[in-house]
Amino acid sequence: MKKTSTGRKSKTSTKRYGNREFVIITYLFVAVFIMMMGYFAYFQVFKSEDFINSPYNTRQNTFAEHVVRGEILSADEKVLAQTVVGEDGGETRYYPYGAMFAHAVGYDSNGKYGIESFGNFNLLRSHAFFLEQVINGIQNKKNPGDNIVSTLNYSLQEAAYQALGGNRGAVIALEPATGKLLAMVSKPDFDPNTLAANWESIIANTDSDNSVLLNRAAQGLYPPGSTFKILTTLEYLRENPNYQDYHYECQGSIAMENTEIHCYNNAVHGSEDLQKSFAKSCNTSYANIGLGLNKTKFAGLCKQMLFGTDLPIAYPSKQSSFVLNKDSNTDQVTQMAIGQGETLVTPMHMALLTSAIANNGTLMRPYVIDHTENYRGVTVKSYSPSVYGPLLSKDEANKLQEFMSLVVSEGTGSKLNGQSYHAAGKTGSAEFSNVKGESHAWFTGYASAEGKGSIAVTVIVENGGAGSTTAVPIAKQVFDTYFAGN
């Protein structure tokens, strides 16, 4: 009986074990299936558009066989790009404002750039009424593509374009509270309407500083000059809570080992505290400040401020560079503290830093597509502001706002004083060669008015001399236009 009993128990245990194994395998397959379906749903909702819109995805080319490329519009409803269909069915991409929006809107011949590139998928799909699409298919007609309504403001773009004039350089305008790109101008420029015809002569200069295809706003690397003193000041504030006690006697120049640093035009600023040093953009004072900073901490701050990092923008951009470590010598440190030496930044980078300061420390992720709509104006998809992250604390941002306000009320940005809006910022004159007097002119700042919002503007004029003389008036024209229209 024991033997029979033992045999039955063994058979039952084996059966239960087999059932349990079957259940586990079944659950495993069910779990894998659920995860696959979940990822498929996630891909469809969040990633499919990014994948299809990739410039490396050749599937986009087939869309053009069935869809007439949609329009690109400004925020104030100006047509910036459209496809003209001829009587023979031939399609020509037309840019009504020529070179004015060349780098912002981009081009759609000999490759793609700008909104034409990263908005390509949106422009080549159609949300025309379903029955209309069916009828077009039967008649072998193309469907009208969706339109992109950008955040670009025509009036601001025109003001920036006219103000920069025949100078080489860039102008950028952002809305700090949202991250909307309002204007982006880069010169020298080109007419996208004649790009294909002039392509051979244009690409002959792609390796030179004169290349018209180079978007200087996002891809131009320049020494920041005194605009970098914003970061030097921030590090000093972090290391010295008693920053109000700072004092320096400016004699117009200071000798540092193998380097002699001069204030711009050898100006003698005399007795200064930290705020006056900033407002007057005193090089010798900031060279002195740089020597007292913790080099490791300063390098960490600049990394936090997006140096050596890809900028969170849709346009191709170059990384800003900052070279400082514990072994950096006196000459390197003092040059770095005043924005010279090996430090290089893009105007877009400076615009993002300024925008974060104006927004109490928080950087909003920049974007240039507000929404897409079908050809009848029905919204298909809207894009909302999103937070990139805090670059500095609210208290630090507020202190820098005070310093930048003094630049306008008492310092080098005085041309912006006494306006209907409150402006703040920092000028810069960045030496780029060994020839005396050759420098790029910088201004980066923001302005606000009660009930009219705020705007951040960054300007660089290549070989423009003093920022206070050349860059500030350009920024002023953009500010004036913004607040006149709001």
Secondary structure, DSSP 4 states (H G I P E B T S, - for coil): -HHHHHHHHHHHHHHHHHHHHHHHHHHHHHHHHHHHHHHHHHIIIIIHHHHHTSTT-THHHHHTTTEE---EE-TTS-EEEEEEEPTTS-EEEE-TTGGGGHHHH-BSSSS-BTHHHHTHHHHT---S-HHHHHHHHHTT-PEEPPEEEES--HHHHHHHHHHHTT-SEEEEEE-TTT-BEEEEEEES---GGGTTTTHHHHHTTTTSTT-TT--HHHH--B--GGGGHHHHHHHHHHH-TTGGG--EEE-SEEEETTEEEE-GGG---EEE-HHHHHHTT-HHHHHHHHHTS-HHHHHHHHHHTTTTS--SSSS-----B----TT--HHHHHHHHTT-TT-BB-HHHHHHHHHHHHTTTEEEPPB-EEEEE-TTS-EEEE----EEEESS-HHHHHHHHHHHHHHHHHSTTGGGTTSSSEEEEEEEEEE-SSSTT-EEEEEEEEEEETTTEEEEEEEEETT---IIIIIHHHHHHHHHHHHHH-
